[in-house]
Amino acid sequence: MKKILVSLSVIALSGIVSCENVKQIKKETQNSVENVVETLQTETEKAVDQVKKSISEFEVPSFQDSDLQKMAADYKAYLLELEEATKAGSQEKIDQLKAKSEEWAKKIEEQGKKVSSEDLKKWSEWAEQFVQ
């Protein structure tokens, strides 16, 4: 009888210990998940802050060609609109604006053929800032 009671006690005790181990593992896993989520949120917020700064901080340079000057201002407005749509998560607006990107590429190419090499260099340096 003592052997049976001791055996049952050992089984019960090991069950309690196992249950405690499971609870501890569950708690550690939950803490790990919370840490990962918190880290992702922090990194996402940092990335959003960097994007907030990007387009609006870049001043349009002064170009000799007035058409290029106007186009640069319009292009910056387009990029700001795209940035706002991206921040807002408006996929429909993003798709509409992305469709205009081909038009912009053609306009930029055409205008690039008409301007001085100095203006072309300024444009290239200015536009490079947006992709860095």
PyMOL commands that place a pseudoatom at each C-alpha (Angstrom):
pseudoatom trace, name=CA, resn=MET, resi=1, chain=A, elem=C, hetatm=0, pos=[0.000, 0.000, 0.000]
pseudoatom trace, name=CA, resn=LYS, resi=2, chain=A, elem=C, hetatm=0, pos=[2.843, 2.357, 0.859]
pseudoatom trace, name=CA, resn=LYS, resi=3, chain=A, elem=C, hetatm=0, pos=[4.427, 1.636, -2.500]
pseudoatom trace, name=CA, resn=ILE, resi=4, chain=A, elem=C, hetatm=0, pos=[1.204, 2.509, -4.296]
pseudoatom trace, name=CA, resn=LEU, resi=5, chain=A, elem=C, hetatm=0, pos=[0.833, 5.757, -2.322]
pseudoatom trace, name=CA, resn=VAL, resi=6, chain=A, elem=C, hetatm=0, pos=[4.466, 6.671, -2.948]
pseudoatom trace, name=CA, resn=SER, resi=7, chain=A, elem=C, hetatm=0, pos=[4.071, 5.871, -6.657]
pseudoatom trace, name=CA, resn=LEU, resi=8, chain=A, elem=C, hetatm=0, pos=[0.901, 7.950, -6.895]
pseudoatom trace, name=CA, resn=SER, resi=9, chain=A, elem=C, hetatm=0, pos=[2.581, 10.785, -4.995]
pseudoatom trace, name=CA, resn=VAL, resi=10, chain=A, elem=C, hetatm=0, pos=[5.549, 10.718, -7.371]
pseudoatom trace, name=CA, resn=ILE, resi=11, chain=A, elem=C, hetatm=0, pos=[3.234, 10.741, -10.385]
pseudoatom trace, name=CA, resn=ALA, resi=12, chain=A, elem=C, hetatm=0, pos=[1.165, 13.584, -8.922]
pseudoatom trace, name=CA, resn=LEU, resi=13, chain=A, elem=C, hetatm=0, pos=[4.289, 15.543, -8.003]
pseudoatom trace, name=CA, resn=SER, resi=14, chain=A, elem=C, hetatm=0, pos=[5.799, 15.081, -11.459]
pseudoatom trace, name=CA, resn=GLY, resi=15, chain=A, elem=C, hetatm=0, pos=[2.485, 16.199, -12.968]
pseudoatom trace, name=CA, resn=ILE, resi=16, chain=A, elem=C, hetatm=0, pos=[2.527, 19.346, -10.845]
pseudoatom trace, name=CA, resn=VAL, resi=17, chain=A, elem=C, hetatm=0, pos=[6.151, 20.043, -11.756]
pseudoatom trace, name=CA, resn=SER, resi=18, chain=A, elem=C, hetatm=0, pos=[5.389, 19.454, -15.444]
pseudoatom trace, name=CA, resn=CYS, resi=19, chain=A, elem=C, hetatm=0, pos=[2.394, 21.761, -15.212]
pseudoatom trace, name=CA, resn=GLU, resi=20, chain=A, elem=C, hetatm=0, pos=[4.563, 24.439, -13.601]
pseudoatom trace, name=CA, resn=ASN, resi=21, chain=A, elem=C, hetatm=0, pos=[7.161, 23.980, -16.356]
pseudoatom trace, name=CA, resn=VAL, resi=22, chain=A, elem=C, hetatm=0, pos=[4.476, 24.374, -19.003]
pseudoatom trace, name=CA, resn=LYS, resi=23, chain=A, elem=C, hetatm=0, pos=[3.203, 27.519, -17.291]
pseudoatom trace, name=CA, resn=GLN, resi=24, chain=A, elem=C, hetatm=0, pos=[6.745, 28.905, -17.106]
pseudoatom trace, name=CA, resn=ILE, resi=25, chain=A, elem=C, hetatm=0, pos=[7.429, 28.108, -20.758]
pseudoatom trace, name=CA, resn=LYS, resi=26, chain=A, elem=C, hetatm=0, pos=[4.104, 29.658, -21.734]
pseudoatom trace, name=CA, resn=LYS, resi=27, chain=A, elem=C, hetatm=0, pos=[4.934, 32.804, -19.755]
pseudoatom trace, name=CA, resn=GLU, resi=28, chain=A, elem=C, hetatm=0, pos=[8.425, 33.033, -21.295]
pseudoatom trace, name=CA, resn=THR, resi=29, chain=A, elem=C, hetatm=0, pos=[6.976, 32.553, -24.767]
pseudoatom trace, name=CA, resn=GLN, resi=30, chain=A, elem=C, hetatm=0, pos=[4.378, 35.251, -24.137]
pseudoatom trace, name=CA, resn=ASN, resi=31, chain=A, elem=C, hetatm=0, pos=[7.105, 37.628, -22.929]
pseudoatom trace, name=CA, resn=SER, resi=32, chain=A, elem=C, hetatm=0, pos=[9.198, 36.860, -26.010]
pseudoatom trace, name=CA, resn=VAL, resi=33, chain=A, elem=C, hetatm=0, pos=[6.257, 37.500, -28.317]
pseudoatom trace, name=CA, resn=GLU, resi=34, chain=A, elem=C, hetatm=0, pos=[5.504, 40.778, -26.543]
pseudoatom trace, name=CA, resn=ASN, resi=35, chain=A, elem=C, hetatm=0, pos=[9.153, 41.831, -26.893]
pseudoatom trace, name=CA, resn=VAL, resi=36, chain=A, elem=C, hetatm=0, pos=[9.145, 41.030, -30.606]
pseudoatom trace, name=CA, resn=VAL, resi=37, chain=A, elem=C, hetatm=0, pos=[5.903, 42.956, -31.144]
pseudoatom trace, name=CA, resn=GLU, resi=38, chain=A, elem=C, hetatm=0, pos=[7.242, 45.927, -29.193]
pseudoatom trace, name=CA, resn=THR, resi=39, chain=A, elem=C, hetatm=0, pos=[10.484, 45.902, -31.183]
pseudoatom trace, name=CA, resn=LEU, resi=40, chain=A, elem=C, hetatm=0, pos=[8.580, 45.736, -34.477]
pseudoatom trace, name=CA, resn=GLN, resi=41, chain=A, elem=C, hetatm=0, pos=[6.357, 48.631, -33.436]
pseudoatom trace, name=CA, resn=THR, resi=42, chain=A, elem=C, hetatm=0, pos=[9.370, 50.716, -32.439]
pseudoatom trace, name=CA, resn=GLU, resi=43, chain=A, elem=C, hetatm=0, pos=[11.190, 49.993, -35.692]
pseudoatom trace, name=CA, resn=THR, resi=44, chain=A, elem=C, hetatm=0, pos=[8.054, 50.732, -37.719]
pseudoatom trace, name=CA, resn=GLU, resi=45, chain=A, elem=C, hetatm=0, pos=[7.602, 54.057, -35.930]
pseudoatom trace, name=CA, resn=LYS, resi=46, chain=A, elem=C, hetatm=0, pos=[11.235, 54.947, -36.641]
pseudoatom trace, name=CA, resn=ALA, resi=47, chain=A, elem=C, hetatm=0, pos=[10.796, 54.098, -40.322]
pseudoatom trace, name=CA, resn=VAL, resi=48, chain=A, elem=C, hetatm=0, pos=[7.617, 56.181, -40.542]
pseudoatom trace, name=CA, resn=ASP, resi=49, chain=A, elem=C, hetatm=0, pos=[9.410, 59.117, -38.897]
pseudoatom trace, name=CA, resn=GLN, resi=50, chain=A, elem=C, hetatm=0, pos=[12.193, 58.867, -41.472]
pseudoatom trace, name=CA, resn=VAL, resi=51, chain=A, elem=C, hetatm=0, pos=[9.655, 58.835, -44.292]
pseudoatom trace, name=CA, resn=LYS, resi=52, chain=A, elem=C, hetatm=0, pos=[7.870, 61.845, -42.779]
pseudoatom trace, name=CA, resn=LYS, resi=53, chain=A, elem=C, hetatm=0, pos=[11.099, 63.779, -43.060]
pseudoatom trace, name=CA, resn=SER, resi=54, chain=A, elem=C, hetatm=0, pos=[12.119, 62.613, -46.503]
pseudoatom trace, name=CA, resn=ILE, resi=55, chain=A, elem=C, hetatm=0, pos=[10.115, 64.375, -49.209]
pseudoatom trace, name=CA, resn=SER, resi=56, chain=A, elem=C, hetatm=0, pos=[9.070, 67.530, -47.381]
pseudoatom trace, name=CA, resn=GLU, resi=57, chain=A, elem=C, hetatm=0, pos=[12.634, 68.321, -46.314]
pseudoatom trace, name=CA, resn=PHE, resi=58, chain=A, elem=C, hetatm=0, pos=[14.039, 68.485, -49.833]
pseudoatom trace, name=CA, resn=GLU, resi=59, chain=A, elem=C, hetatm=0, pos=[13.924, 71.989, -51.256]
pseudoatom trace, name=CA, resn=VAL, resi=60, chain=A, elem=C, hetatm=0, pos=[13.424, 72.384, -54.967]
pseudoatom trace, name=CA, resn=PRO, resi=61, chain=A, elem=C, hetatm=0, pos=[16.638, 73.871, -56.369]
pseudoatom trace, name=CA, resn=SER, resi=62, chain=A, elem=C, hetatm=0, pos=[16.638, 76.942, -58.597]
pseudoatom trace, name=CA, resn=PHE, resi=63, chain=A, elem=C, hetatm=0, pos=[16.798, 76.030, -62.253]
pseudoatom trace, name=CA, resn=GLN, resi=64, chain=A, elem=C, hetatm=0, pos=[17.621, 78.372, -65.127]
pseudoatom trace, name=CA, resn=ASP, resi=65, chain=A, elem=C, hetatm=0, pos=[14.859, 76.839, -67.233]
pseudoatom trace, name=CA, resn=SER, resi=66, chain=A, elem=C, hetatm=0, pos=[11.435, 78.059, -66.036]
pseudoatom trace, name=CA, resn=ASP, resi=67, chain=A, elem=C, hetatm=0, pos=[9.650, 74.976, -67.415]
pseudoatom trace, name=CA, resn=LEU, resi=68, chain=A, elem=C, hetatm=0, pos=[11.999, 72.727, -65.463]
pseudoatom trace, name=CA, resn=GLN, resi=69, chain=A, elem=C, hetatm=0, pos=[11.439, 74.843, -62.343]
pseudoatom trace, name=CA, resn=LYS, resi=70, chain=A, elem=C, hetatm=0, pos=[7.670, 74.388, -62.621]
pseudoatom trace, name=CA, resn=MET, resi=71, chain=A, elem=C, hetatm=0, pos=[8.048, 70.691, -63.372]
pseudoatom trace, name=CA, resn=ALA, resi=72, chain=A, elem=C, hetatm=0, pos=[10.263, 70.214, -60.308]
pseudoatom trace, name=CA, resn=ALA, resi=73, chain=A, elem=C, hetatm=0, pos=[7.664, 71.880, -58.065]
pseudoatom trace, name=CA, resn=ASP, resi=74, chain=A, elem=C, hetatm=0, pos=[4.911, 69.736, -59.598]
pseudoatom trace, name=CA, resn=TYR, resi=75, chain=A, elem=C, hetatm=0, pos=[7.012, 66.592, -59.237]
pseudoatom trace, name=CA, resn=LYS, resi=76, chain=A, elem=C, hetatm=0, pos=[7.667, 67.325, -55.570]
pseudoatom trace, name=CA, resn=ALA, resi=77, chain=A, elem=C, hetatm=0, pos=[3.916, 67.848, -55.047]
pseudoatom trace, name=CA, resn=TYR, resi=78, chain=A, elem=C, hetatm=0, pos=[3.295, 64.488, -56.753]
pseudoatom trace, name=CA, resn=LEU, resi=79, chain=A, elem=C, hetatm=0, pos=[5.832, 62.771, -54.476]
pseudoatom trace, name=CA, resn=LEU, resi=80, chain=A, elem=C, hetatm=0, pos=[4.292, 64.396, -51.387]
pseudoatom trace, name=CA, resn=GLU, resi=81, chain=A, elem=C, hetatm=0, pos=[0.860, 63.179, -52.470]
pseudoatom trace, name=CA, resn=LEU, resi=82, chain=A, elem=C, hetatm=0, pos=[2.232, 59.670, -52.976]
pseudoatom trace, name=CA, resn=GLU, resi=83, chain=A, elem=C, hetatm=0, pos=[3.909, 59.806, -49.579]
pseudoatom trace, name=CA, resn=GLU, resi=84, chain=A, elem=C, hetatm=0, pos=[0.674, 60.890, -47.866]
pseudoatom trace, name=CA, resn=ALA, resi=85, chain=A, elem=C, hetatm=0, pos=[-1.312, 58.133, -49.584]
pseudoatom trace, name=CA, resn=THR, resi=86, chain=A, elem=C, hetatm=0, pos=[1.286, 55.612, -48.454]
pseudoatom trace, name=CA, resn=LYS, resi=87, chain=A, elem=C, hetatm=0, pos=[1.157, 56.829, -44.853]
pseudoatom trace, name=CA, resn=ALA, resi=88, chain=A, elem=C, hetatm=0, pos=[-2.635, 56.729, -44.903]
pseudoatom trace, name=CA, resn=GLY, resi=89, chain=A, elem=C, hetatm=0, pos=[-2.586, 53.214, -46.349]
pseudoatom trace, name=CA, resn=SER, resi=90, chain=A, elem=C, hetatm=0, pos=[-4.910, 54.224, -49.195]
pseudoatom trace, name=CA, resn=GLN, resi=91, chain=A, elem=C, hetatm=0, pos=[-4.144, 51.494, -51.724]
pseudoatom trace, name=CA, resn=GLU, resi=92, chain=A, elem=C, hetatm=0, pos=[-6.567, 52.905, -54.302]
pseudoatom trace, name=CA, resn=LYS, resi=93, chain=A, elem=C, hetatm=0, pos=[-4.872, 56.319, -54.199]
pseudoatom trace, name=CA, resn=ILE, resi=94, chain=A, elem=C, hetatm=0, pos=[-1.427, 54.712, -54.274]
pseudoatom trace, name=CA, resn=ASP, resi=95, chain=A, elem=C, hetatm=0, pos=[-2.391, 52.731, -57.386]
pseudoatom trace, name=CA, resn=GLN, resi=96, chain=A, elem=C, hetatm=0, pos=[-3.693, 55.893, -59.090]
pseudoatom trace, name=CA, resn=LEU, resi=97, chain=A, elem=C, hetatm=0, pos=[-0.498, 57.769, -58.323]
pseudoatom trace, name=CA, resn=LYS, resi=98, chain=A, elem=C, hetatm=0, pos=[1.736, 54.885, -59.378]
pseudoatom trace, name=CA, resn=ALA, resi=99, chain=A, elem=C, hetatm=0, pos=[-0.047, 54.872, -62.724]
pseudoatom trace, name=CA, resn=LYS, resi=100, chain=A, elem=C, hetatm=0, pos=[1.115, 58.470, -63.169]
pseudoatom trace, name=CA, resn=SER, resi=101, chain=A, elem=C, hetatm=0, pos=[4.739, 57.477, -62.632]
pseudoatom trace, name=CA, resn=GLU, resi=102, chain=A, elem=C, hetatm=0, pos=[5.121, 56.502, -66.296]
pseudoatom trace, name=CA, resn=GLU, resi=103, chain=A, elem=C, hetatm=0, pos=[3.851, 59.938, -67.322]
pseudoatom trace, name=CA, resn=TRP, resi=104, chain=A, elem=C, hetatm=0, pos=[6.385, 61.524, -65.013]
pseudoatom trace, name=CA, resn=ALA, resi=105, chain=A, elem=C, hetatm=0, pos=[9.201, 59.420, -66.413]
pseudoatom trace, name=CA, resn=LYS, resi=106, chain=A, elem=C, hetatm=0, pos=[8.307, 60.570, -69.947]
pseudoatom trace, name=CA, resn=LYS, resi=107, chain=A, elem=C, hetatm=0, pos=[8.031, 64.224, -68.887]
pseudoatom trace, name=CA, resn=ILE, resi=108, chain=A, elem=C, hetatm=0, pos=[11.370, 64.096, -67.125]
pseudoatom trace, name=CA, resn=GLU, resi=109, chain=A, elem=C, hetatm=0, pos=[13.035, 62.438, -70.101]
pseudoatom trace, name=CA, resn=GLU, resi=110, chain=A, elem=C, hetatm=0, pos=[11.590, 64.984, -72.553]
pseudoatom trace, name=CA, resn=GLN, resi=111, chain=A, elem=C, hetatm=0, pos=[12.505, 67.939, -70.359]
pseudoatom trace, name=CA, resn=GLY, resi=112, chain=A, elem=C, hetatm=0, pos=[15.998, 66.538, -69.845]
pseudoatom trace, name=CA, resn=LYS, resi=113, chain=A, elem=C, hetatm=0, pos=[16.618, 66.835, -73.581]
pseudoatom trace, name=CA, resn=LYS, resi=114, chain=A, elem=C, hetatm=0, pos=[15.732, 70.543, -73.537]
pseudoatom trace, name=CA, resn=VAL, resi=115, chain=A, elem=C, hetatm=0, pos=[17.696, 71.874, -70.563]
pseudoatom trace, name=CA, resn=SER, resi=116, chain=A, elem=C, hetatm=0, pos=[21.288, 72.880, -69.979]
pseudoatom trace, name=CA, resn=SER, resi=117, chain=A, elem=C, hetatm=0, pos=[23.793, 70.418, -68.607]
pseudoatom trace, name=CA, resn=GLU, resi=118, chain=A, elem=C, hetatm=0, pos=[23.962, 72.503, -65.418]
pseudoatom trace, name=CA, resn=ASP, resi=119, chain=A, elem=C, hetatm=0, pos=[20.200, 72.219, -64.858]
pseudoatom trace, name=CA, resn=LEU, resi=120, chain=A, elem=C, hetatm=0, pos=[20.325, 68.542, -65.723]
pseudoatom trace, name=CA, resn=LYS, resi=121, chain=A, elem=C, hetatm=0, pos=[23.044, 68.004, -63.126]
pseudoatom trace, name=CA, resn=LYS, resi=122, chain=A, elem=C, hetatm=0, pos=[21.020, 69.909, -60.479]
pseudoatom trace, name=CA, resn=TRP, resi=123, chain=A, elem=C, hetatm=0, pos=[17.951, 67.822, -61.299]
pseudoatom trace, name=CA, resn=SER, resi=124, chain=A, elem=C, hetatm=0, pos=[19.902, 64.570, -61.011]
pseudoatom trace, name=CA, resn=GLU, resi=125, chain=A, elem=C, hetatm=0, pos=[21.403, 65.529, -57.646]
pseudoatom trace, name=CA, resn=TRP, resi=126, chain=A, elem=C, hetatm=0, pos=[18.016, 66.672, -56.362]
pseudoatom trace, name=CA, resn=ALA, resi=127, chain=A, elem=C, hetatm=0, pos=[16.200, 63.547, -57.587]
pseudoatom trace, name=CA, resn=GLU, resi=128, chain=A, elem=C, hetatm=0, pos=[18.861, 61.245, -56.095]
pseudoatom trace, name=CA, resn=GLN, resi=129, chain=A, elem=C, hetatm=0, pos=[17.887, 62.457, -52.626]
pseudoatom trace, name=CA, resn=PHE, resi=130, chain=A, elem=C, hetatm=0, pos=[14.485, 60.817, -52.949]
pseudoatom trace, name=CA, resn=VAL, resi=131, chain=A, elem=C, hetatm=0, pos=[15.891, 57.339, -53.457]
pseudoatom trace, name=CA, resn=GLN, resi=132, chain=A, elem=C, hetatm=0, pos=[18.467, 57.392, -50.671]
for i in range(1, 132): cmd.bond("trace and resi %d" % i, "trace and resi %d" % (i + 1))
show_as sticks, trace
zoom trace
